[in-house]
Amino acid sequence: MSNASFCSILALVLFGYLPLTALAQSQDISGVRTSLRDTDPVDVGTVISRGPDSVTVKNDLFTRVFRINAQTEIRRVDSSQLQVGDQVAIRCHFDDKGTSIADMIEANVDRWEGVITKVLKDTVYMKFDAPIMGTAKVIFDSKTEFGYCAPDDLKRDCTIDDLKVGRHLETTGFVLGKSEMRAIRVLSIQSH
């Protein structure tokens, strides 16, 4: 993936996430973390360094150090450790000192788009847009975030019920294999 392409994807993924000033609201009055919330931010970028209890991620907007602890869930396609150069999505929260704590790190994140050819309960199959050839399987779960259904309805977010055969899907997610992805965020679902 080219840097320009990744930067475009990054801008799309980050659009709509809460600014840093709003993140303090995810803590209770005492400043103690209560639980992971759906509104917690997901940061996307490239790993530029890795320590025993931290990972540093860089993108066009920031370079940020995320603390890793025993509760941090790290997902990769293979069983290897996070590596410098990995493209990652990190769901995080801030402790009472303002330190970024990684709750979940997913390596090998990509953006796919194409026309939906088959819909199952929590899975769709899609045919990639040209110039990419082939088909793919996209899996959705309770952590998948849905964006606007533009141009169908600019005032509401899409839901899993908007996934219909013939519609155009644009999504980012964790690549599980050559043609399989677990969706992190649906960027758009449009009538095709």
KABEL-V827595 format. One record per residue. N is the residue number from 1. PSI is psi in whole degrees, 0 to 359 (NA if undefined). D_FIRST is the distance of its C-alpha to the first C-alpha in Angstrom with 1 decimal. Layout:
# KABEL-V827595
((N PSI D_FIRST) (N PSI D_FIRST))
This chain:
# KABEL-V827595
((1 133 0.0) (2 159 3.8) (3 319 6.7) (4 318 8.4) (5 316 6.4) (6 320 6.5) (7 321 10.0) (8 317 11.0) (9 315 10.3) (10 316 12.1) (11 319 14.9) (12 318 15.5) (13 317 15.7) (14 338 17.9) (15 130 20.1) (16 352 23.3) (17 155 23.5) (18 141 26.7) (19 162 27.2) (20 328 28.3) (21 334 31.9) (22 347 32.0) (23 333 30.8) (24 339 34.2) (25 347 35.5) (26 9 34.0) (27 152 36.7) (28 178 40.4) (29 325 43.1) (30 352 43.6) (31 3 39.9) (32 136 39.5) (33 130 36.4) (34 309 37.7) (35 165 34.9) (36 133 31.2) (37 154 31.1) (38 337 28.8) (39 356 28.6) (40 147 27.2) (41 155 23.9) (42 119 20.5) (43 142 18.4) (44 139 14.6) (45 196 12.9) (46 133 12.2) (47 123 15.2) (48 344 16.9) (49 158 20.1) (50 127 22.0) (51 180 25.8) (52 333 28.3) (53 24 28.5) (54 162 25.6) (55 138 21.9) (56 128 20.5) (57 138 17.4) (58 140 16.1) (59 191 14.4) (60 340 15.5) (61 331 18.7) (62 166 20.0) (63 122 20.1) (64 140 22.1) (65 128 23.8) (66 129 24.3) (67 141 27.3) (68 134 27.1) (69 187 30.4) (70 337 31.9) (71 350 31.0) (72 125 27.2) (73 123 25.5) (74 124 22.4) (75 132 20.4) (76 161 18.1) (77 320 17.4) (78 185 19.5) (79 7 22.4) (80 164 21.1) (81 161 21.3) (82 141 18.7) (83 153 17.1) (84 132 15.9) (85 344 12.1) (86 139 12.0) (87 126 10.3) (88 155 13.7) (89 129 15.8) (90 119 19.4) (91 128 22.5) (92 172 25.1) (93 171 28.6) (94 135 30.7) (95 182 33.9) (96 348 37.1) (97 0 36.2) (98 10 32.9) (99 136 30.8) (100 120 27.5) (101 124 27.9) (102 122 25.0) (103 321 26.3) (104 134 23.3) (105 126 20.0) (106 122 17.3) (107 157 14.5) (108 60 11.4) (109 141 10.9) (110 172 8.8) (111 127 10.0) (112 150 11.8) (113 147 14.4) (114 186 17.3) (115 132 21.1) (116 128 23.0) (117 340 25.2) (118 140 27.0) (119 127 27.9) (120 186 29.5) (121 305 30.7) (122 23 27.6) (123 142 25.1) (124 154 23.7) (125 140 22.4) (126 154 20.2) (127 122 19.3) (128 148 15.7) (129 150 15.8) (130 146 15.5) (131 1 13.8) (132 136 12.6) (133 150 15.8) (134 184 17.5) (135 166 18.5) (136 160 17.7) (137 129 19.9) (138 125 19.4) (139 138 22.0) (140 148 23.5) (141 187 25.8) (142 344 28.0) (143 352 25.2) (144 129 23.0) (145 141 23.2) (146 135 23.7) (147 195 23.1) (148 152 25.2) (149 30 26.2) (150 144 25.9) (151 9 27.5) (152 313 29.9) (153 103 31.1) (154 350 29.8) (155 2 32.3) (156 151 31.1) (157 152 28.2) (158 164 27.2) (159 175 28.4) (160 336 27.9) (161 344 30.7) (162 353 28.7) (163 106 26.6) (164 148 28.3) (165 134 27.9) (166 345 26.8) (167 155 25.1) (168 128 21.5) (169 133 19.5) (170 122 16.4) (171 156 15.6) (172 151 13.6) (173 182 14.6) (174 117 14.8) (175 118 13.6) (176 338 16.9) (177 188 16.1) (178 322 14.5) (179 35 15.9) (180 136 17.2) (181 144 16.3) (182 118 18.7) (183 130 18.3) (184 313 18.4) (185 130 18.7) (186 118 19.4) (187 323 18.4) (188 152 20.7) (189 119 22.9) (190 148 24.4) (191 137 27.1) (192 NA 25.7))
